[in-house]
Amino acid sequence: MSVNEHDRIDQVAVGPDGRLVLVMVEERSYQEGDLAVLSEDFRRKMNSYVHAVRSGYAEELAREHGLVEFTGVDIVLFCDGQPPRVVEQMIGLVNRELSNEGIAARWESWSPGAVGIDVIERALVTEAVEIIGSGWDFALLWVTLVGSSGAAGVQVRRLDGTVVNVRPSEGLLQLLTEHKRASYDAETGTWLSGQISIADPDRYRAAFSNSEISEWMPSPSVDELRAEFTAFSRPDSAIPDWVRRQLS
């Protein structure tokens, strides 16, 4: 993700203090990138987030996450390190000028897992529900991602009992990639496949596996398996037996 997606709210969460948290993620490096471009992208993204609060869209998001009333909105930039002075000045301006509207802003250092898994999963469910539309009572979001190859989809049961498959949006695919990266652990690796069962926006169950891929999901090639364990290294003891057989 990067903040050049100006009109997209990257992730949504509810803070322990009852405030709505609107997250923006900048994966491009402020230390190595074009500061003029990055700073302008941040300005436009911040304006979009503020507009979402003032227009009532943030309130709609809050209701979708079970928050009937909230005490304010925190806009949080996750990035790879301290942002440039101009970005910090814009954050400071928001805090000075918009505090009377209940809006606050800050930045936090980005690293794998910096944005909690629960935050990303809420964002996944919100995105899936959005692309499904209305008239359903159950949905299953599934994914397999090994190396650079993967597949995903949303299977939906409509109210009339029919079952249809919905293609994932680009935003959903990006969130799944982010979930995989945030799930990485040096001792166990990260997931190879996963499913999220969705009853409604506030009732869902996520199950991701770092060792199994269901038979009905696409099987990765040997090259993709090698790429996976290069990108997300893990001890030999944590590599599944079925992978060892394919790589031998």
HELIX and SHEET records of a PDB file:
HELIX    1   1 LEU A   35  SER A   55  1                                  21    
HELIX    2   2 TYR A   57  GLU A   64  1                                   8    
HELIX    3   3 ARG A   85  GLU A   97  1                                  13    
HELIX    4   4 SER A   99  GLU A  101  5                                   3    
HELIX    5   5 ILE A  117  ILE A  132  1                                  16    
HELIX    6   6 GLU A  170  ALA A  182  1                                  13    
HELIX    7   7 VAL A  222  ALA A  231  1                                  10    
HELIX    8   8 ASP A  236  ALA A  238  5                                   3    
HELIX    9   9 ASP A  241  LEU A  247  1                                   7    
SHEET    1   A 4 GLN A  11  VAL A  14  0                                        
SHEET    2   A 4 LEU A  20  VAL A  25 -1                                        
SHEET    3   A 4 VAL A  73  CYS A  79  1                                        
SHEET    4   A 4 ILE A 103  SER A 109  1                                        
SHEET    1   B 5 VAL A 163  VAL A 166  0                                        
SHEET    2   B 5 SER A 149  ARG A 158 -1                                        
SHEET    3   B 5 TRP A 136  VAL A 146 -1                                        
SHEET    4   B 5 SER A 193  ASP A 200 -1                                        
SHEET    5   B 5 ARG A 203  SER A 209 -1                                        
END                                                                             
